[in-house]
Amino acid sequence: MKVSDLDVPELLDVITKAISPVIFKGIDQDSSPHLWRERMKLHAEIVGRITAVLHCGDEVGPDIGEIIEICTRNMRAGYEQSFSEVLGPGGSLSKIRKP
């Protein structure tokens, strides 16, 4: 079996779920939006790099740096959109909490 034989979206789904508990460890609904965004950017960076390598298939070439940049930029944009719904006005993590 080779990398090109794998279902890349399925593999990325598993990898994303596996690394999330490590990256978001120690933060919860009471954590500041800044901390959530910081971790989200780190998660996007890691998943973007992995995505780039997997999309290269069986051989990673010299253009990997450019592919990593594209993939991480796309991941960050997607994550920022998703997180803005949660952290933005009216989002579940942006509600004012009573003591």
Backbone hydrogen bonds, N-H to C=O, Kabsch-Sander energy under -0.5 kcal/mol:
donor,donor_aa,acceptor,acceptor_aa,energy
5,D,2,K,-1.5
6,L,3,V,-1.8
8,V,6,L,-1.2
11,L,7,D,-2.5
12,L,8,V,-3.0
13,D,9,P,-2.0
14,V,10,E,-1.9
15,I,11,L,-2.5
16,T,12,L,-2.9
17,K,13,D,-2.1
18,A,14,V,-2.0
19,I,15,I,-2.2
20,S,16,T,-1.4
23,I,19,I,-2.3
24,F,20,S,-2.9
25,K,22,V,-0.7
27,I,24,F,-1.7
31,S,28,D,-2.2
36,W,32,S,-1.9
37,R,33,P,-2.8
38,E,34,H,-2.3
39,R,35,L,-2.3
40,M,36,W,-2.4
41,K,37,R,-2.4
42,L,38,E,-1.8
43,H,39,R,-2.7
44,A,40,M,-2.6
45,E,41,K,-2.2
46,I,42,L,-2.4
47,V,43,H,-2.7
48,G,44,A,-2.5
49,R,45,E,-2.0
50,I,46,I,-2.2
51,T,47,V,-2.7
52,A,48,G,-2.2
53,V,49,R,-2.0
54,L,50,I,-2.5
55,H,51,T,-2.5
56,C,52,A,-0.9
56,C,53,V,-0.7
57,G,54,L,-1.2
59,E,56,C,-0.9
61,G,59,E,-0.6
64,I,61,G,-1.4
65,G,62,P,-0.6
67,I,63,D,-1.9
68,I,64,I,-2.9
69,E,65,G,-2.1
70,I,66,E,-2.2
71,C,67,I,-2.7
72,T,68,I,-3.0
73,R,69,E,-2.1
74,N,70,I,-2.3
75,M,71,C,-2.3
76,R,72,T,-2.8
77,A,73,R,-2.2
78,G,74,N,-2.2
79,Y,75,M,-2.9
80,E,76,R,-2.9
81,Q,77,A,-1.9
82,S,78,G,-2.1
83,F,79,Y,-3.3
84,S,80,E,-2.0
85,E,81,Q,-1.0
85,E,82,S,-0.6
86,V,82,S,-0.8
87,L,83,F,-3.5
88,G,84,S,-1.8
91,G,88,G,-2.8
93,L,86,V,-2.0
94,S,86,V,-0.6
94,S,91,G,-1.6
